[in-house]
Amino acid sequence: MTCTEEYKEHIEYTFHAFCKVVIRNAMCTAVRTRNRKYKREISLEYLTEEKYHPLGTNDKCFQAPEPDEEYILNLCGDTVILNNGLLVQALSRLPVEEQEMLYLSFYRRISQEKIGKLYGRSRSATGRHIRKSIRRLYEEMEGMAHEE
């Protein structure tokens, strides 16, 4: 099919009109979205004046948490200081090998392959033991939290 110059020009004008409609509709959608967002927003000045709550850093939200007691653990010849008493109790209930695997994996960032070589296991078996230990640790902590 041969296209005449008039037909090509018609196609070009039609395409330009289509593009203009698409751009105009996108602009209208953006304006509507922006207006909806502005309707939902409340200015900070209005909130502070209306409720008479001065802004400050005296709120409990901005205070640093009080430090908990420090618990000392010895794992793989290293001394680890933890602040969470539940975590320390739950870790102490795990076998020493699982404690060491978790320590090497999460604190020392040693790969599962290297941990597996230390304990004579494959990488996948080591990963399974670590996941199982995490699950047991979670269950222990959850059980102790319900006891208190």
C-alpha positions as protocol buffer text, in pm:
chain_id: "A"
residue {
  index: 1
  type: MET
  ca { x: 0 y: 0 z: 0 }
}
residue {
  index: 2
  type: THR
  ca { x: 144 y: 329 z: -99 }
}
residue {
  index: 3
  type: CYS
  ca { x: 98 y: 624 z: 131 }
}
residue {
  index: 4
  type: THR
  ca { x: 43 y: 964 z: -11 }
}
residue {
  index: 5
  type: GLU
  ca { x: 192 y: 1272 z: 147 }
}
residue {
  index: 6
  type: GLU
  ca { x: -153 y: 1384 z: 259 }
}
residue {
  index: 7
  type: TYR
  ca { x: -211 y: 1050 z: 435 }
}
residue {
  index: 8
  type: LYS
  ca { x: 129 y: 1067 z: 610 }
}
residue {
  index: 9
  type: GLU
  ca { x: 51 y: 1420 z: 720 }
}
residue {
  index: 10
  type: HIS
  ca { x: -291 y: 1308 z: 849 }
}
residue {
  index: 11
  type: ILE
  ca { x: -129 y: 1025 z: 1051 }
}
residue {
  index: 12
  type: GLU
  ca { x: 126 y: 1269 z: 1195 }
}
residue {
  index: 13
  type: TYR
  ca { x: -144 y: 1519 z: 1300 }
}
residue {
  index: 14
  type: THR
  ca { x: -354 y: 1239 z: 1450 }
}
residue {
  index: 15
  type: PHE
  ca { x: -56 y: 1115 z: 1650 }
}
residue {
  index: 16
  type: HIS
  ca { x: 22 y: 1466 z: 1776 }
}
residue {
  index: 17
  type: ALA
  ca { x: -340 y: 1512 z: 1881 }
}
residue {
  index: 18
  type: PHE
  ca { x: -330 y: 1177 z: 2065 }
}
residue {
  index: 19
  type: CYS
  ca { x: -9 y: 1278 z: 2246 }
}
residue {
  index: 20
  type: LYS
  ca { x: -161 y: 1610 z: 2349 }
}
residue {
  index: 21
  type: VAL
  ca { x: -468 y: 1433 z: 2492 }
}
residue {
  index: 22
  type: VAL
  ca { x: -249 y: 1188 z: 2685 }
}
residue {
  index: 23
  type: ILE
  ca { x: -33 y: 1468 z: 2827 }
}
residue {
  index: 24
  type: ARG
  ca { x: -337 y: 1676 z: 2921 }
}
residue {
  index: 25
  type: ASN
  ca { x: -501 y: 1379 z: 3097 }
}
residue {
  index: 26
  type: ALA
  ca { x: -177 y: 1303 z: 3284 }
}
residue {
  index: 27
  type: MET
  ca { x: -159 y: 1665 z: 3395 }
}
residue {
  index: 28
  type: CYS
  ca { x: -521 y: 1659 z: 3516 }
}
residue {
  index: 29
  type: THR
  ca { x: -455 y: 1338 z: 3710 }
}
residue {
  index: 30
  type: ALA
  ca { x: -145 y: 1489 z: 3872 }
}
residue {
  index: 31
  type: VAL
  ca { x: -336 y: 1804 z: 3971 }
}
residue {
  index: 32
  type: ARG
  ca { x: -622 y: 1597 z: 4118 }
}
residue {
  index: 33
  type: THR
  ca { x: -374 y: 1381 z: 4313 }
}
residue {
  index: 34
  type: ARG
  ca { x: -190 y: 1686 z: 4445 }
}
residue {
  index: 35
  type: ASN
  ca { x: -515 y: 1855 z: 4549 }
}
residue {
  index: 36
  type: ARG
  ca { x: -634 y: 1541 z: 4731 }
}
residue {
  index: 37
  type: LYS
  ca { x: -300 y: 1524 z: 4912 }
}
residue {
  index: 38
  type: TYR
  ca { x: -321 y: 1890 z: 5017 }
}
residue {
  index: 39
  type: LYS
  ca { x: -675 y: 1840 z: 5149 }
}
residue {
  index: 40
  type: ARG
  ca { x: -555 y: 1558 z: 5378 }
}
residue {
  index: 41
  type: GLU
  ca { x: -249 y: 1742 z: 5508 }
}
residue {
  index: 42
  type: ILE
  ca { x: -267 y: 1959 z: 5817 }
}
residue {
  index: 43
  type: SER
  ca { x: -11 y: 2228 z: 5877 }
}
residue {
  index: 44
  type: LEU
  ca { x: 221 y: 2193 z: 6174 }
}
residue {
  index: 45
  type: GLU
  ca { x: 152 y: 2551 z: 6281 }
}
residue {
  index: 46
  type: TYR
  ca { x: -221 y: 2480 z: 6299 }
}
residue {
  index: 47
  type: LEU
  ca { x: -165 y: 2172 z: 6513 }
}
residue {
  index: 48
  type: THR
  ca { x: 64 y: 2347 z: 6760 }
}
residue {
  index: 49
  type: GLU
  ca { x: -164 y: 2650 z: 6793 }
}
residue {
  index: 50
  type: GLU
  ca { x: -489 y: 2455 z: 6812 }
}
residue {
  index: 51
  type: LYS
  ca { x: -387 y: 2197 z: 7071 }
}
residue {
  index: 52
  type: TYR
  ca { x: -149 y: 2424 z: 7265 }
}
residue {
  index: 53
  type: HIS
  ca { x: 124 y: 2161 z: 7266 }
}
residue {
  index: 54
  type: PRO
  ca { x: 464 y: 2326 z: 7231 }
}
residue {
  index: 55
  type: LEU
  ca { x: 720 y: 2127 z: 7041 }
}
residue {
  index: 56
  type: GLY
  ca { x: 1020 y: 2017 z: 7239 }
}
residue {
  index: 57
  type: THR
  ca { x: 1255 y: 1736 z: 7314 }
}
residue {
  index: 58
  type: ASN
  ca { x: 1116 y: 1679 z: 7662 }
}
residue {
  index: 59
  type: ASP
  ca { x: 871 y: 1423 z: 7530 }
}
residue {
  index: 60
  type: LYS
  ca { x: 923 y: 1059 z: 7618 }
}
residue {
  index: 61
  type: CYS
  ca { x: 953 y: 978 z: 7250 }
}
residue {
  index: 62
  type: PHE
  ca { x: 1275 y: 1179 z: 7223 }
}
residue {
  index: 63
  type: GLN
  ca { x: 1442 y: 1054 z: 7539 }
}
residue {
  index: 64
  type: ALA
  ca { x: 1716 y: 797 z: 7507 }
}
residue {
  index: 65
  type: PRO
  ca { x: 1616 y: 461 z: 7650 }
}
residue {
  index: 66
  type: GLU
  ca { x: 1765 y: 378 z: 7985 }
}
residue {
  index: 67
  type: PRO
  ca { x: 2043 y: 126 z: 7944 }
}
residue {
  index: 68
  type: ASP
  ca { x: 1960 y: -222 z: 8063 }
}
residue {
  index: 69
  type: GLU
  ca { x: 2192 y: -436 z: 8262 }
}
residue {
  index: 70
  type: GLU
  ca { x: 2488 y: -568 z: 8070 }
}
residue {
  index: 71
  type: TYR
  ca { x: 2524 y: -943 z: 8043 }
}
residue {
  index: 72
  type: ILE
  ca { x: 2858 y: -1099 z: 7956 }
}
residue {
  index: 73
  type: LEU
  ca { x: 2886 y: -1417 z: 7748 }
}
residue {
  index: 74
  type: ASN
  ca { x: 3196 y: -1603 z: 7640 }
}
residue {
  index: 75
  type: LEU
  ca { x: 3156 y: -1755 z: 7294 }
}
residue {
  index: 76
  type: CYS
  ca { x: 3437 y: -1897 z: 7081 }
}
residue {
  index: 77
  type: GLY
  ca { x: 3694 y: -1739 z: 7311 }
}
residue {
  index: 78
  type: ASP
  ca { x: 3544 y: -1391 z: 7266 }
}
residue {
  index: 79
  type: THR
  ca { x: 3362 y: -1188 z: 7529 }
}
residue {
  index: 80
  type: VAL
  ca { x: 3022 y: -1065 z: 7413 }
}
residue {
  index: 81
  type: ILE
  ca { x: 2827 y: -801 z: 7604 }
}
residue {
  index: 82
  type: LEU
  ca { x: 2450 y: -811 z: 7552 }
}
residue {
  index: 83
  type: ASN
  ca { x: 2182 y: -579 z: 7692 }
}
residue {
  index: 84
  type: ASN
  ca { x: 1882 y: -808 z: 7648 }
}
residue {
  index: 85
  type: GLY
  ca { x: 1832 y: -1038 z: 7946 }
}
residue {
  index: 86
  type: LEU
  ca { x: 1576 y: -1255 z: 7766 }
}
residue {
  index: 87
  type: LEU
  ca { x: 1819 y: -1313 z: 7482 }
}
residue {
  index: 88
  type: VAL
  ca { x: 2097 y: -1413 z: 7721 }
}
residue {
  index: 89
  type: GLN
  ca { x: 1871 y: -1657 z: 7906 }
}
residue {
  index: 90
  type: ALA
  ca { x: 1743 y: -1809 z: 7583 }
}
residue {
  index: 91
  type: LEU
  ca { x: 2098 y: -1839 z: 7445 }
}
residue {
  index: 92
  type: SER
  ca { x: 2214 y: -2012 z: 7762 }
}
residue {
  index: 93
  type: ARG
  ca { x: 1943 y: -2276 z: 7714 }
}
residue {
  index: 94
  type: LEU
  ca { x: 2077 y: -2366 z: 7368 }
}
residue {
  index: 95
  type: PRO
  ca { x: 2359 y: -2618 z: 7325 }
}
residue {
  index: 96
  type: VAL
  ca { x: 2709 y: -2464 z: 7312 }
}
residue {
  index: 97
  type: GLU
  ca { x: 2759 y: -2566 z: 6949 }
}
residue {
  index: 98
  type: GLU
  ca { x: 2441 y: -2383 z: 6841 }
}
residue {
  index: 99
  type: GLN
  ca { x: 2541 y: -2077 z: 7045 }
}
residue {
  index: 100
  type: GLU
  ca { x: 2878 y: -2070 z: 6871 }
}
residue {
  index: 101
  type: MET
  ca { x: 2722 y: -2115 z: 6525 }
}
residue {
  index: 102
  type: LEU
  ca { x: 2486 y: -1824 z: 6586 }
}
residue {
  index: 103
  type: TYR
  ca { x: 2773 y: -1611 z: 6718 }
}
residue {
  index: 104
  type: LEU
  ca { x: 2996 y: -1688 z: 6421 }
}
residue {
  index: 105
  type: SER
  ca { x: 2716 y: -1625 z: 6174 }
}
residue {
  index: 106
  type: PHE
  ca { x: 2565 y: -1306 z: 6316 }
}
residue {
  index: 107
  type: TYR
  ca { x: 2843 y: -1137 z: 6512 }
}
residue {
  index: 108
  type: ARG
  ca { x: 3156 y: -1239 z: 6327 }
}
residue {
  index: 109
  type: ARG
  ca { x: 2980 y: -1254 z: 5984 }
}
residue {
  index: 110
  type: ILE
  ca { x: 3151 y: -1579 z: 5886 }
}
residue {
  index: 111
  type: SER
  ca { x: 2994 y: -1759 z: 5591 }
}
residue {
  index: 112
  type: GLN
  ca { x: 2799 y: -2079 z: 5641 }
}
residue {
  index: 113
  type: GLU
  ca { x: 3053 y: -2266 z: 5433 }
}
residue {
  index: 114
  type: LYS
  ca { x: 3340 y: -2172 z: 5668 }
}
residue {
  index: 115
  type: ILE
  ca { x: 3130 y: -2246 z: 5977 }
}
residue {
  index: 116
  type: GLY
  ca { x: 3045 y: -2583 z: 5826 }
}
residue {
  index: 117
  type: LYS
  ca { x: 3415 y: -2661 z: 5779 }
}
residue {
  index: 118
  type: LEU
  ca { x: 3481 y: -2576 z: 6146 }
}
residue {
  index: 119
  type: TYR
  ca { x: 3211 y: -2818 z: 6263 }
}
residue {
  index: 120
  type: GLY
  ca { x: 3252 y: -3084 z: 5993 }
}
residue {
  index: 121
  type: ARG
  ca { x: 2924 y: -3016 z: 5816 }
}
residue {
  index: 122
  type: SER
  ca { x: 2819 y: -2912 z: 5469 }
}
residue {
  index: 123
  type: ARG
  ca { x: 2709 y: -2556 z: 5396 }
}
residue {
  index: 124
  type: SER
  ca { x: 2344 y: -2654 z: 5362 }
}
residue {
  index: 125
  type: ALA
  ca { x: 2346 y: -2854 z: 5687 }
}
residue {
  index: 126
  type: THR
  ca { x: 2508 y: -2562 z: 5866 }
}
residue {
  index: 127
  type: GLY
  ca { x: 2245 y: -2323 z: 5730 }
}
residue {
  index: 128
  type: ARG
  ca { x: 1970 y: -2561 z: 5843 }
}
residue {
  index: 129
  type: HIS
  ca { x: 2120 y: -2584 z: 6193 }
}
residue {
  index: 130
  type: ILE
  ca { x: 2147 y: -2205 z: 6216 }
}
residue {
  index: 131
  type: ARG
  ca { x: 1784 y: -2158 z: 6107 }
}
residue {
  index: 132
  type: LYS
  ca { x: 1675 y: -2429 z: 6353 }
}
residue {
  index: 133
  type: SER
  ca { x: 1873 y: -2257 z: 6630 }
}
residue {
  index: 134
  type: ILE
  ca { x: 1712 y: -1922 z: 6551 }
}
residue {
  index: 135
  type: ARG
  ca { x: 1368 y: -2084 z: 6563 }
}
residue {
  index: 136
  type: ARG
  ca { x: 1448 y: -2248 z: 6899 }
}
residue {
  index: 137
  type: LEU
  ca { x: 1588 y: -1918 z: 7030 }
}
residue {
  index: 138
  type: TYR
  ca { x: 1270 y: -1738 z: 6925 }
}
residue {
  index: 139
  type: GLU
  ca { x: 1050 y: -2002 z: 7090 }
}
residue {
  index: 140
  type: GLU
  ca { x: 1255 y: -1985 z: 7411 }
}
residue {
  index: 141
  type: MET
  ca { x: 1231 y: -1606 z: 7423 }
}
residue {
  index: 142
  type: GLU
  ca { x: 859 y: -1615 z: 7348 }
}
residue {
  index: 143
  type: GLY
  ca { x: 803 y: -1872 z: 7623 }
}
residue {
  index: 144
  type: MET
  ca { x: 1003 y: -1670 z: 7876 }
}
residue {
  index: 145
  type: ALA
  ca { x: 816 y: -1351 z: 7784 }
}
residue {
  index: 146
  type: HIS
  ca { x: 483 y: -1525 z: 7854 }
}
residue {
  index: 147
  type: GLU
  ca { x: 613 y: -1656 z: 8188 }
}
residue {
  index: 148
  type: GLU
  ca { x: 688 y: -1303 z: 8312 }
}
